[in-house]
Amino acid sequence: MNNTTAGSSSKVRQGSSLPSETSLKRKRGMFQKDLQHMMYGFGDDPNPLPETVALAEDVVVEYVTDMVHKAQDIASKRGKLLTEDFLFLIRKDLPKLNRCTELLSMNEELKQARKAFEVDEEKLASID
């Protein structure tokens, strides 16, 4: 009797995890080039093993997916997913939080610089 119970419970687990495995297979390889470059930047071989890159990609995709789901749970009360939801999730990890705020501020500076450049281009076009 235990064998049938164990067999049916393993089938339930496989059935419930099947959609996520399928979705990961569809996206596999999407970040491999970027991960290879990042791994090399952190001291790995210029051409790491494909298995290593695939494992790193699986870890990254799982982490990002988990963070998005948690952020959606936080944002569900508002009905809108915001950047602050992700900052709230990483609030206790100071290096990540500092890096994210730094990248967000640089992004704002770049947006303002692009906007100023577009205005200058429009003025030059109207002068001609």
HUMOCOR-V40805 format. One line per field, one symbol per residue. ss: DSSP state (H for helix, E for strand, C for the rest). A space follows every 50 residues. Layout:
ss->???
//
This chain:
ss->CHHHHHHHHHHHHHHHHHHHHHHHHHHCCCCHHHHHHHHHHCCCCCCCCH HHHHHHHHHHHHHHHHHHHHHHHHHCCCCCCCHHHHHHHCCCCHHHHHHH HHHHHHHHHHHHHHHHHHHHHHHHHHHC
//
